[in-house]
Every structure is written in C-alpha cells, then in structure tokens.
Amino acid sequence: MEENQMEKVELHVEGMACGECEAHVNHAVRQLPGIKKVKSSRRKKQTVVEYDPAQVTVGQIRDAVNATGYEVK
C-alpha cells in the first residue's frame, strides 16, 4: 500500500492580531481531515499547513480560515 504524499501550503492571512487569533485559525484548520500540521503567525500574516491532498484541498483549507472571520489573500 502506497503512503500518501503530504503537501505544504503557505496562506497569506489578514486580520490576525494576537495569539488567540492564531489559535482560532489553527483550530479551524485542524478540524479538517488530512491535516498533519498547522502553524499561524500574526507577525508574518501567514498560516502554514501540511496536509494530505487525497483528503483535503487547498480550497477547503482557505474556506476554513475564511469562516473564522480572517481573510486569506
């Protein structure tokens, strides 16, 4: 059985102002299937996600972030 290849995406996220904002985004993304790692940085205005593309798409990850009230650019 072949192991799925993990991929990484860096999303530019506007609106995060504090550690709670980062945690809110991280939590929302972790709810999706196939997420291996997620790390948000308000200073860099980004969220970096390692994921299994067989289980989740970048579009679904973007939608999860946007649903938190922050905006993926």
VENFENWO-V438077 format. One record per backbone hydrogen bond with DSSP energy under -0.5 kcal/mol. CO is the residue of the C=O (numbers start at 1). NH is the residue of the N-H. Records with the same first field share a line. If there is no record, write none. Layout:
CO=NH + NH
This chain:
5=53
7=51
9=11 + 49
11=13 + 47
12=14 + 73
14=71
18=22
19=23
20=24
21=25
22=26
23=27
24=28
25=29
26=30
27=31
28=31
29=32
32=35
34=36 + 52
37=50
39=48
41=45 + 46
45=13
46=41
47=11
48=39
49=9 + 51
50=36 + 37
51=7 + 53
52=55 + 56
57=61
58=62
59=63
60=64
61=65
62=66
63=67
64=68
65=68 + 70
66=69
70=72
71=14 + 73
